[in-house]
Amino acid sequence: MALSYSKWKLHRTVDRSPPEQPYLGVSILKPLSGVDPNLFSNLETFFSLDYPTYELLFCVENDHDPAVMLVNSLMHKFPQVDARLFVGGLRVGVNPKINNMQPAYLAAKYPLILVSDSGIRMREDTLLDMVQHMKEDVAIVHQMPFCCDADGFASVYEKVYFGTAQARMYMGADFLGINCHVGMSSLVRRCALEETGGLAAFGEYLAEDYFMAKAVVCRGWRMRVASLPALQNTGSKSVGALQARLKRWARLRIAMVPTTALLEPLSECLPLGAGAAWAAGELFGAEPLPFFLVHVLVWFLSDWLMLRTVQNGSPPFTKVEFLLGWVWSEVCAPFVLAAALLNPEISWRTRSYRLDWGGRAHELKPKLKF
């Protein structure tokens, strides 16, 4: 289902013909914290978007953040682009991202708000593609998470995960009308967001994107996935960092939707294959091992096709590298979920949080070191 839907949905040609009505203006919120080797080039892509009316609103928590100098240099390099820097944030909850963006959100002057994480790299036609999906009854247009090409096994692992397991879940959920909103690159109607209480209404959640989409949809609006995936392009990659990120996401899902802990293993290749092989042996007398191996082979080939669809061509590594990355991703998936269940505390940058059932977050005080 996800593969067929992806082939139809993703990488459509962006319509560049003049519109019947002028496109709405877009305020782009860029929350920043620190720098990485790719941050300058990532932010630079937002200064050259092929879109008639937009503004860039950069947000940092304090004026000592090294991102301040980088943003100032880009604004000096592209003086023709409407760009502003907001320093200090405004505390409206425990979510540091919401607090960081709140002053820029209040100062935004256009009816469409694009929340875009610091690690996102944009094609020049991406914003145009997202706005064209914003029909009259649509309030949120979000991009499916993916990643840029890079070298090293960690990059292979990242691209395999986001191009197979994450893509299956994301596209399948969107096809079935299930809330799969990930807010790393999300275009929102400001009027719809104001109906829910504005950006500040979601400051008590760490997964503000999920609850934002839930609140907007409950008011009769629709969501759509853009045809171009969100290209994550962080400068430093490691297997441990990606797994820590996946554990954090799993902890959020478990707190928001507790059935995740029961149902998610059944969506993974190896646990599902083992259960199906046992059932086939018990019910039909099939040999479990051959059944399991055929199951894994078919799943592997389907994931290869899924990755090619999301990539819109061949991935930047060999089939052997894909095999290694795929095996690693599938073997680690149950352990990532188990680790999330055993340790519910969430670490995010320099802060730690505890989640209540339902998703509300409480910041934990730093532990004293002796």
Disulfide bonds with the S-S distance in Angstrom:
none
